[in-house]
Amino acid sequence: MTTPSRYSTKPIELSLESWLLEGTPAPDCDQCAARAVKREQAVKAGDWKAACAAARGIRNHRHGHRETV
Ligand SMILES: [Zn+2]
C-alpha cells in the first residue's frame, strides 16, 4: 500500500487569502491611485505577485502627511 501524498487534486490557484489584495487607496493620493490601477491590471492578468505587491503598497502607504517622496 502506497502512502497517500497530499490530497492535492485541485490546482493551486485561489490559495491566496483575499486580504492580500485588499487596500483602500486614499482619494487624494496619486501613488495609491497608480497602485490601485496596477493591482487591477495585475489581477486581470493573473499576476498575483504583482497584485499583492501593489495592494501591499497601498496598505503600507502612510497618509496624513503631505510629503513628497
Ligand atoms: Zn497613498
PDB file of the backbone (N, CA, C, O) and the ligand in Angstrom, with CONECT records:
HET     ZN  A 101       1
ATOM      1  N   MET A   1       0.856  -1.205   0.000  1.00  0.00           N
ATOM      2  CA  MET A   1       0.000   0.000   0.000  1.00  0.00           C
ATOM      3  C   MET A   1       0.885   1.246   0.000  1.00  0.00           C
ATOM      4  O   MET A   1       1.775   1.417   0.833  1.00  0.00           O
ATOM      5  N   THR A   2       0.608   2.062  -0.930  1.00  0.00           N
ATOM      6  CA  THR A   2       1.426   3.269  -1.021  1.00  0.00           C
ATOM      7  C   THR A   2       0.919   4.347  -0.068  1.00  0.00           C
ATOM      8  O   THR A   2      -0.269   4.446   0.239  1.00  0.00           O
ATOM      9  N   THR A   3       1.834   5.110   0.362  1.00  0.00           N
ATOM     10  CA  THR A   3       1.461   6.204   1.256  1.00  0.00           C
ATOM     11  C   THR A   3       0.811   7.327   0.449  1.00  0.00           C
ATOM     12  O   THR A   3       1.401   7.856  -0.492  1.00  0.00           O
ATOM     13  N   PRO A   4      -0.379   7.668   0.824  1.00  0.00           N
ATOM     14  CA  PRO A   4      -1.036   8.770   0.107  1.00  0.00           C
ATOM     15  C   PRO A   4      -0.300  10.081   0.346  1.00  0.00           C
ATOM     16  O   PRO A   4      -0.078  10.488   1.487  1.00  0.00           O
ATOM     17  N   SER A   5       0.066  10.718  -0.722  1.00  0.00           N
ATOM     18  CA  SER A   5       0.734  12.002  -0.544  1.00  0.00           C
ATOM     19  C   SER A   5      -0.272  13.031  -0.058  1.00  0.00           C
ATOM     20  O   SER A   5      -0.894  12.825   0.983  1.00  0.00           O
ATOM     21  N   ARG A   6      -0.437  14.037  -0.714  1.00  0.00           N
ATOM     22  CA  ARG A   6      -1.410  15.016  -0.236  1.00  0.00           C
ATOM     23  C   ARG A   6      -2.661  14.981  -1.090  1.00  0.00           C
ATOM     24  O   ARG A   6      -2.633  14.572  -2.251  1.00  0.00           O
ATOM     25  N   TYR A   7      -3.717  15.402  -0.515  1.00  0.00           N
ATOM     26  CA  TYR A   7      -4.959  15.460  -1.254  1.00  0.00           C
ATOM     27  C   TYR A   7      -4.977  16.727  -2.108  1.00  0.00           C
ATOM     28  O   TYR A   7      -5.806  17.619  -1.929  1.00  0.00           O
ATOM     29  N   SER A   8      -4.066  16.765  -3.006  1.00  0.00           N
ATOM     30  CA  SER A   8      -3.961  17.979  -3.822  1.00  0.00           C
ATOM     31  C   SER A   8      -4.390  17.669  -5.244  1.00  0.00           C
ATOM     32  O   SER A   8      -3.575  17.600  -6.163  1.00  0.00           O
ATOM     33  N   THR A   9      -5.664  17.489  -5.393  1.00  0.00           N
ATOM     34  CA  THR A   9      -6.184  17.219  -6.725  1.00  0.00           C
ATOM     35  C   THR A   9      -6.496  18.510  -7.465  1.00  0.00           C
ATOM     36  O   THR A   9      -6.546  18.551  -8.695  1.00  0.00           O
ATOM     37  N   LYS A  10      -6.703  19.548  -6.693  1.00  0.00           N
ATOM     38  CA  LYS A  10      -7.028  20.822  -7.333  1.00  0.00           C
ATOM     39  C   LYS A  10      -5.757  21.632  -7.566  1.00  0.00           C
ATOM     40  O   LYS A  10      -4.819  21.583  -6.771  1.00  0.00           O
ATOM     41  N   PRO A  11      -5.744  22.364  -8.645  1.00  0.00           N
ATOM     42  CA  PRO A  11      -4.602  23.254  -8.887  1.00  0.00           C
ATOM     43  C   PRO A  11      -4.592  24.391  -7.879  1.00  0.00           C
ATOM     44  O   PRO A  11      -5.633  24.896  -7.461  1.00  0.00           O
ATOM     45  N   ILE A  12      -3.424  24.758  -7.521  1.00  0.00           N
ATOM     46  CA  ILE A  12      -3.314  25.827  -6.521  1.00  0.00           C
ATOM     47  C   ILE A  12      -3.466  27.174  -7.215  1.00  0.00           C
ATOM     48  O   ILE A  12      -2.498  27.758  -7.703  1.00  0.00           O
ATOM     49  N   GLU A  13      -4.679  27.639  -7.245  1.00  0.00           N
ATOM     50  CA  GLU A  13      -4.927  28.919  -7.895  1.00  0.00           C
ATOM     51  C   GLU A  13      -5.435  29.958  -6.908  1.00  0.00           C
ATOM     52  O   GLU A  13      -4.922  31.074  -6.827  1.00  0.00           O
ATOM     53  N   LEU A  14      -6.446  29.564  -6.168  1.00  0.00           N
ATOM     54  CA  LEU A  14      -7.059  30.532  -5.267  1.00  0.00           C
ATOM     55  C   LEU A  14      -6.643  30.286  -3.826  1.00  0.00           C
ATOM     56  O   LEU A  14      -7.437  30.426  -2.895  1.00  0.00           O
ATOM     57  N   SER A  15      -5.391  29.919  -3.668  1.00  0.00           N
ATOM     58  CA  SER A  15      -4.917  29.672  -2.317  1.00  0.00           C
ATOM     59  C   SER A  15      -4.585  30.979  -1.611  1.00  0.00           C
ATOM     60  O   SER A  15      -4.340  31.015  -0.405  1.00  0.00           O
ATOM     61  N   LEU A  16      -4.585  32.035  -2.387  1.00  0.00           N
ATOM     62  CA  LEU A  16      -4.289  33.333  -1.795  1.00  0.00           C
ATOM     63  C   LEU A  16      -5.413  33.775  -0.877  1.00  0.00           C
ATOM     64  O   LEU A  16      -6.593  33.555  -1.150  1.00  0.00           O
ATOM     65  N   GLU A  17      -5.030  34.382   0.181  1.00  0.00           N
ATOM     66  CA  GLU A  17      -6.038  34.930   1.066  1.00  0.00           C
ATOM     67  C   GLU A  17      -6.466  36.288   0.536  1.00  0.00           C
ATOM     68  O   GLU A  17      -5.649  37.089   0.080  1.00  0.00           O
ATOM     69  N   SER A  18      -7.759  36.520   0.609  1.00  0.00           N
ATOM     70  CA  SER A  18      -8.308  37.698  -0.059  1.00  0.00           C
ATOM     71  C   SER A  18      -7.748  39.005   0.497  1.00  0.00           C
ATOM     72  O   SER A  18      -7.645  40.007  -0.210  1.00  0.00           O
ATOM     73  N   TRP A  19      -7.390  38.970   1.773  1.00  0.00           N
ATOM     74  CA  TRP A  19      -6.917  40.233   2.364  1.00  0.00           C
ATOM     75  C   TRP A  19      -5.619  40.687   1.720  1.00  0.00           C
ATOM     76  O   TRP A  19      -5.253  41.860   1.804  1.00  0.00           O
ATOM     77  N   LEU A  20      -4.935  39.774   1.087  1.00  0.00           N
ATOM     78  CA  LEU A  20      -3.678  40.148   0.454  1.00  0.00           C
ATOM     79  C   LEU A  20      -3.889  41.139  -0.681  1.00  0.00           C
ATOM     80  O   LEU A  20      -2.987  41.884  -1.063  1.00  0.00           O
ATOM     81  N   LEU A  21      -5.100  41.125  -1.203  1.00  0.00           N
ATOM     82  CA  LEU A  21      -5.384  42.028  -2.314  1.00  0.00           C
ATOM     83  C   LEU A  21      -6.166  43.251  -1.868  1.00  0.00           C
ATOM     84  O   LEU A  21      -6.532  44.104  -2.677  1.00  0.00           O
ATOM     85  N   GLU A  22      -6.416  43.323  -0.564  1.00  0.00           N
ATOM     86  CA  GLU A  22      -7.199  44.451  -0.084  1.00  0.00           C
ATOM     87  C   GLU A  22      -6.320  45.677   0.131  1.00  0.00           C
ATOM     88  O   GLU A  22      -5.095  45.593   0.212  1.00  0.00           O
ATOM     89  N   GLY A  23      -6.974  46.779   0.217  1.00  0.00           N
ATOM     90  CA  GLY A  23      -6.241  48.030   0.394  1.00  0.00           C
ATOM     91  C   GLY A  23      -7.053  49.143  -0.219  1.00  0.00           C
ATOM     92  O   GLY A  23      -7.388  49.099  -1.403  1.00  0.00           O
ATOM     93  N   THR A  24      -7.365  50.124   0.566  1.00  0.00           N
ATOM     94  CA  THR A  24      -8.175  51.227   0.055  1.00  0.00           C
ATOM     95  C   THR A  24      -7.273  52.409  -0.265  1.00  0.00           C
ATOM     96  O   THR A  24      -6.656  52.993   0.627  1.00  0.00           O
ATOM     97  N   PRO A  25      -7.202  52.749  -1.529  1.00  0.00           N
ATOM     98  CA  PRO A  25      -6.366  53.888  -1.906  1.00  0.00           C
ATOM     99  C   PRO A  25      -6.948  55.194  -1.394  1.00  0.00           C
ATOM    100  O   PRO A  25      -8.161  55.403  -1.435  1.00  0.00           O
ATOM    101  N   ALA A  26      -6.101  56.049  -0.926  1.00  0.00           N
ATOM    102  CA  ALA A  26      -6.560  57.367  -0.479  1.00  0.00           C
ATOM    103  C   ALA A  26      -6.980  58.186  -1.688  1.00  0.00           C
ATOM    104  O   ALA A  26      -6.326  58.146  -2.730  1.00  0.00           O
ATOM    105  N   PRO A  27      -8.071  58.928  -1.549  1.00  0.00           N
ATOM    106  CA  PRO A  27      -8.645  59.657  -2.693  1.00  0.00           C
ATOM    107  C   PRO A  27      -7.685  60.664  -3.313  1.00  0.00           C
ATOM    108  O   PRO A  27      -7.692  60.885  -4.524  1.00  0.00           O
ATOM    109  N   ASP A  28      -6.874  61.261  -2.477  1.00  0.00           N
ATOM    110  CA  ASP A  28      -6.023  62.337  -2.991  1.00  0.00           C
ATOM    111  C   ASP A  28      -4.602  61.893  -3.266  1.00  0.00           C
ATOM    112  O   ASP A  28      -3.711  62.708  -3.507  1.00  0.00           O
ATOM    113  N   CYS A  29      -4.407  60.590  -3.225  1.00  0.00           N
ATOM    114  CA  CYS A  29      -3.033  60.116  -3.344  1.00  0.00           C
ATOM    115  C   CYS A  29      -2.763  59.541  -4.731  1.00  0.00           C
ATOM    116  O   CYS A  29      -3.357  58.540  -5.130  1.00  0.00           O
ATOM    117  N   ASP A  30      -1.884  60.172  -5.436  1.00  0.00           N
ATOM    118  CA  ASP A  30      -1.561  59.693  -6.779  1.00  0.00           C
ATOM    119  C   ASP A  30      -0.890  58.329  -6.746  1.00  0.00           C
ATOM    120  O   ASP A  30      -1.116  57.482  -7.611  1.00  0.00           O
ATOM    121  N   GLN A  31      -0.073  58.141  -5.744  1.00  0.00           N
ATOM    122  CA  GLN A  31       0.640  56.868  -5.664  1.00  0.00           C
ATOM    123  C   GLN A  31      -0.313  55.712  -5.395  1.00  0.00           C
ATOM    124  O   GLN A  31      -0.184  54.632  -5.972  1.00  0.00           O
ATOM    125  N   CYS A  32      -1.276  55.959  -4.503  1.00  0.00           N
ATOM    126  CA  CYS A  32      -2.272  54.926  -4.228  1.00  0.00           C
ATOM    127  C   CYS A  32      -3.109  54.649  -5.465  1.00  0.00           C
ATOM    128  O   CYS A  32      -3.407  53.497  -5.778  1.00  0.00           O
ATOM    129  N   ALA A  33      -3.488  55.710  -6.167  1.00  0.00           N
ATOM    130  CA  ALA A  33      -4.303  55.548  -7.370  1.00  0.00           C
ATOM    131  C   ALA A  33      -3.545  54.730  -8.402  1.00  0.00           C
ATOM    132  O   ALA A  33      -4.113  53.853  -9.052  1.00  0.00           O
ATOM    133  N   ALA A  34      -2.269  55.020  -8.544  1.00  0.00           N
ATOM    134  CA  ALA A  34      -1.456  54.290  -9.509  1.00  0.00           C
ATOM    135  C   ALA A  34      -1.346  52.821  -9.113  1.00  0.00           C
ATOM    136  O   ALA A  34      -1.391  51.927  -9.959  1.00  0.00           O
ATOM    137  N   ARG A  35      -1.202  52.593  -7.814  1.00  0.00           N
ATOM    138  CA  ARG A  35      -1.093  51.204  -7.352  1.00  0.00           C
ATOM    139  C   ARG A  35      -2.414  50.466  -7.520  1.00  0.00           C
ATOM    140  O   ARG A  35      -2.435  49.271  -7.818  1.00  0.00           O
ATOM    141  N   ALA A  36      -3.516  51.186  -7.326  1.00  0.00           N
ATOM    142  CA  ALA A  36      -4.827  50.559  -7.480  1.00  0.00           C
ATOM    143  C   ALA A  36      -5.037  50.105  -8.921  1.00  0.00           C
ATOM    144  O   ALA A  36      -5.572  49.027  -9.180  1.00  0.00           O
ATOM    145  N   VAL A  37      -4.605  50.950  -9.845  1.00  0.00           N
ATOM    146  CA  VAL A  37      -4.721  50.594 -11.259  1.00  0.00           C
ATOM    147  C   VAL A  37      -3.826  49.391 -11.560  1.00  0.00           C
ATOM    148  O   VAL A  37      -4.220  48.463 -12.265  1.00  0.00           O
ATOM    149  N   LYS A  38      -2.646  49.431 -11.022  1.00  0.00           N
ATOM    150  CA  LYS A  38      -1.698  48.346 -11.263  1.00  0.00           C
ATOM    151  C   LYS A  38      -2.228  47.033 -10.685  1.00  0.00           C
ATOM    152  O   LYS A  38      -2.088  45.969 -11.289  1.00  0.00           O
ATOM    153  N   ARG A  39      -2.834  47.133  -9.511  1.00  0.00           N
ATOM    154  CA  ARG A  39      -3.388  45.944  -8.867  1.00  0.00           C
ATOM    155  C   ARG A  39      -4.491  45.344  -9.716  1.00  0.00           C
ATOM    156  O   ARG A  39      -4.552  44.131  -9.917  1.00  0.00           O
ATOM    157  N   GLU A  40      -5.375  46.222 -10.218  1.00  0.00           N
ATOM    158  CA  GLU A  40      -6.487  45.742 -11.032  1.00  0.00           C
ATOM    159  C   GLU A  40      -5.984  45.063 -12.296  1.00  0.00           C
ATOM    160  O   GLU A  40      -6.470  44.004 -12.691  1.00  0.00           O
ATOM    161  N   GLN A  41      -5.005  45.695 -12.917  1.00  0.00           N
ATOM    162  CA  GLN A  41      -4.454  45.118 -14.149  1.00  0.00           C
ATOM    163  C   GLN A  41      -3.758  43.796 -13.853  1.00  0.00           C
ATOM    164  O   GLN A  41      -3.841  42.847 -14.632  1.00  0.00           O
ATOM    165  N   ALA A  42      -3.080  43.749 -12.730  1.00  0.00           N
ATOM    166  CA  ALA A  42      -2.351  42.532 -12.371  1.00  0.00           C
ATOM    167  C   ALA A  42      -3.311  41.386 -12.080  1.00  0.00           C
ATOM    168  O   ALA A  42      -3.051  40.242 -12.451  1.00  0.00           O
ATOM    169  N   VAL A  43      -4.424  41.699 -11.412  1.00  0.00           N
ATOM    170  CA  VAL A  43      -5.424  40.675 -11.115  1.00  0.00           C
ATOM    171  C   VAL A  43      -6.004  40.120 -12.402  1.00  0.00           C
ATOM    172  O   VAL A  43      -6.172  38.909 -12.548  1.00  0.00           O
ATOM    173  N   LYS A  44      -6.308  41.008 -13.329  1.00  0.00           N
ATOM    174  CA  LYS A  44      -6.871  40.570 -14.609  1.00  0.00           C
ATOM    175  C   LYS A  44      -5.879  39.711 -15.374  1.00  0.00           C
ATOM    176  O   LYS A  44      -6.248  38.775 -16.084  1.00  0.00           O
ATOM    177  N   ALA A  45      -4.613  40.056 -15.208  1.00  0.00           N
ATOM    178  CA  ALA A  45      -3.575  39.320 -15.916  1.00  0.00           C
ATOM    179  C   ALA A  45      -3.194  38.036 -15.189  1.00  0.00           C
ATOM    180  O   ALA A  45      -2.418  37.227 -15.697  1.00  0.00           O
ATOM    181  N   GLY A  46      -3.751  37.861 -13.992  1.00  0.00           N
ATOM    182  CA  GLY A  46      -3.421  36.667 -13.232  1.00  0.00           C
ATOM    183  C   GLY A  46      -2.067  36.751 -12.556  1.00  0.00           C
ATOM    184  O   GLY A  46      -1.515  35.744 -12.112  1.00  0.00           O
ATOM    185  N   ASP A  47      -1.547  37.944 -12.485  1.00  0.00           N
ATOM    186  CA  ASP A  47      -0.238  38.131 -11.864  1.00  0.00           C
ATOM    187  C   ASP A  47      -0.427  38.454 -10.384  1.00  0.00           C
ATOM    188  O   ASP A  47      -0.456  39.618  -9.983  1.00  0.00           O
ATOM    189  N   TRP A  48      -0.553  37.397  -9.584  1.00  0.00           N
ATOM    190  CA  TRP A  48      -0.873  37.590  -8.176  1.00  0.00           C
ATOM    191  C   TRP A  48       0.269  38.251  -7.421  1.00  0.00           C
ATOM    192  O   TRP A  48       0.061  39.015  -6.478  1.00  0.00           O
ATOM    193  N   LYS A  49       1.445  37.944  -7.850  1.00  0.00           N
ATOM    194  CA  LYS A  49       2.595  38.504  -7.161  1.00  0.00           C
ATOM    195  C   LYS A  49       2.598  40.026  -7.282  1.00  0.00           C
ATOM    196  O   LYS A  49       2.809  40.742  -6.303  1.00  0.00           O
ATOM    197  N   ALA A  50       2.363  40.499  -8.487  1.00  0.00           N
ATOM    198  CA  ALA A  50       2.327  41.938  -8.720  1.00  0.00           C
ATOM    199  C   ALA A  50       1.104  42.553  -8.045  1.00  0.00           C
ATOM    200  O   ALA A  50       1.171  43.660  -7.511  1.00  0.00           O
ATOM    201  N   ALA A  51      -0.014  41.828  -8.075  1.00  0.00           N
ATOM    202  CA  ALA A  51      -1.234  42.350  -7.462  1.00  0.00           C
ATOM    203  C   ALA A  51      -1.050  42.497  -5.951  1.00  0.00           C
ATOM    204  O   ALA A  51      -1.452  43.502  -5.364  1.00  0.00           O
ATOM    205  N   CYS A  52      -0.452  41.507  -5.341  1.00  0.00           N
ATOM    206  CA  CYS A  52      -0.223  41.567  -3.894  1.00  0.00           C
ATOM    207  C   CYS A  52       0.745  42.683  -3.549  1.00  0.00           C
ATOM    208  O   CYS A  52       0.582  43.380  -2.547  1.00  0.00           O
ATOM    209  N   ALA A  53       1.743  42.841  -4.380  1.00  0.00           N
ATOM    210  CA  ALA A  53       2.729  43.891  -4.132  1.00  0.00           C
ATOM    211  C   ALA A  53       2.084  45.261  -4.210  1.00  0.00           C
ATOM    212  O   ALA A  53       2.375  46.143  -3.402  1.00  0.00           O
ATOM    213  N   ALA A  54       1.203  45.434  -5.191  1.00  0.00           N
ATOM    214  CA  ALA A  54       0.527  46.715  -5.344  1.00  0.00           C
ATOM    215  C   ALA A  54      -0.408  46.966  -4.164  1.00  0.00           C
ATOM    216  O   ALA A  54      -0.463  48.076  -3.633  1.00  0.00           O
ATOM    217  N   ALA A  55      -1.143  45.930  -3.758  1.00  0.00           N
ATOM    218  CA  ALA A  55      -2.061  46.079  -2.635  1.00  0.00           C
ATOM    219  C   ALA A  55      -1.298  46.386  -1.352  1.00  0.00           C
ATOM    220  O   ALA A  55      -1.729  47.200  -0.536  1.00  0.00           O
ATOM    221  N   ARG A  56      -0.175  45.731  -1.191  1.00  0.00           N
ATOM    222  CA  ARG A  56       0.631  45.956  -0.002  1.00  0.00           C
ATOM    223  C   ARG A  56       1.127  47.402   0.021  1.00  0.00           C
ATOM    224  O   ARG A  56       1.194  48.039   1.072  1.00  0.00           O
ATOM    225  N   GLY A  57       1.471  47.898  -1.163  1.00  0.00           N
ATOM    226  CA  GLY A  57       1.944  49.270  -1.255  1.00  0.00           C
ATOM    227  C   GLY A  57       0.872  50.257  -0.841  1.00  0.00           C
ATOM    228  O   GLY A  57       1.157  51.276  -0.210  1.00  0.00           O
ATOM    229  N   ILE A  58      -0.361  49.946  -1.201  1.00  0.00           N
ATOM    230  CA  ILE A  58      -1.477  50.813  -0.806  1.00  0.00           C
ATOM    231  C   ILE A  58      -1.668  50.757   0.707  1.00  0.00           C
ATOM    232  O   ILE A  58      -1.822  51.787   1.362  1.00  0.00           O
ATOM    233  N   ARG A  59      -1.658  49.558   1.246  1.00  0.00           N
ATOM    234  CA  ARG A  59      -1.888  49.410   2.688  1.00  0.00           C
ATOM    235  C   ARG A  59      -0.781  50.061   3.495  1.00  0.00           C
ATOM    236  O   ARG A  59      -1.018  50.650   4.549  1.00  0.00           O
ATOM    237  N   ASN A  60       0.408  49.944   2.988  1.00  0.00           N
ATOM    238  CA  ASN A  60       1.545  50.433   3.761  1.00  0.00           C
ATOM    239  C   ASN A  60       1.842  51.900   3.532  1.00  0.00           C
ATOM    240  O   ASN A  60       2.671  52.497   4.219  1.00  0.00           O
ATOM    241  N   HIS A  61       1.155  52.472   2.559  1.00  0.00           N
ATOM    242  CA  HIS A  61       1.435  53.865   2.273  1.00  0.00           C
ATOM    243  C   HIS A  61       0.962  54.741   3.422  1.00  0.00           C
ATOM    244  O   HIS A  61      -0.183  54.649   3.865  1.00  0.00           O
ATOM    245  N   ARG A  62       1.833  55.563   3.878  1.00  0.00           N
ATOM    246  CA  ARG A  62       1.496  56.404   5.027  1.00  0.00           C
ATOM    247  C   ARG A  62       0.827  57.686   4.552  1.00  0.00           C
ATOM    248  O   ARG A  62       1.347  58.410   3.704  1.00  0.00           O
ATOM    249  N   HIS A  63      -0.316  57.934   5.115  1.00  0.00           N
ATOM    250  CA  HIS A  63      -1.020  59.155   4.786  1.00  0.00           C
ATOM    251  C   HIS A  63      -1.136  60.027   6.026  1.00  0.00           C
ATOM    252  O   HIS A  63      -0.731  59.631   7.119  1.00  0.00           O
ATOM    253  N   GLY A  64      -1.676  61.179   5.848  1.00  0.00           N
ATOM    254  CA  GLY A  64      -1.818  62.077   6.967  1.00  0.00           C
ATOM    255  C   GLY A  64      -0.794  63.196   6.882  1.00  0.00           C
ATOM    256  O   GLY A  64      -0.973  64.281   7.437  1.00  0.00           O
ATOM    257  N   HIS A  65       0.274  62.900   6.177  1.00  0.00           N
ATOM    258  CA  HIS A  65       1.271  63.936   5.958  1.00  0.00           C
ATOM    259  C   HIS A  65       1.443  64.126   4.465  1.00  0.00           C
ATOM    260  O   HIS A  65       1.501  63.164   3.700  1.00  0.00           O
ATOM    261  N   ARG A  66       1.521  65.342   4.080  1.00  0.00           N
ATOM    262  CA  ARG A  66       1.761  65.582   2.679  1.00  0.00           C
ATOM    263  C   ARG A  66       3.263  65.677   2.462  1.00  0.00           C
ATOM    264  O   ARG A  66       3.880  66.736   2.571  1.00  0.00           O
ATOM    265  N   GLU A  67       3.800  64.542   2.158  1.00  0.00           N
ATOM    266  CA  GLU A  67       5.235  64.518   1.944  1.00  0.00           C
ATOM    267  C   GLU A  67       5.524  64.159   0.502  1.00  0.00           C
ATOM    268  O   GLU A  67       4.859  63.312  -0.094  1.00  0.00           O
ATOM    269  N   THR A  68       6.491  64.795  -0.024  1.00  0.00           N
ATOM    270  CA  THR A  68       6.900  64.462  -1.376  1.00  0.00           C
ATOM    271  C   THR A  68       8.067  63.484  -1.301  1.00  0.00           C
ATOM    272  O   THR A  68       9.182  63.831  -0.911  1.00  0.00           O
ATOM    273  N   VAL A  69       7.771  62.277  -1.682  1.00  0.00           N
ATOM    274  CA  VAL A  69       8.808  61.250  -1.602  1.00  0.00           C
ATOM    275  C   VAL A  69       9.378  61.017  -2.986  1.00  0.00           C
ATOM    276  O   VAL A  69      10.271  60.187  -3.154  1.00  0.00           O
TER     277      VAL A  69
HETATM  278 ZN    ZN A 101      -1.157  56.734  -0.737  1.00  0.00          ZN2+
END
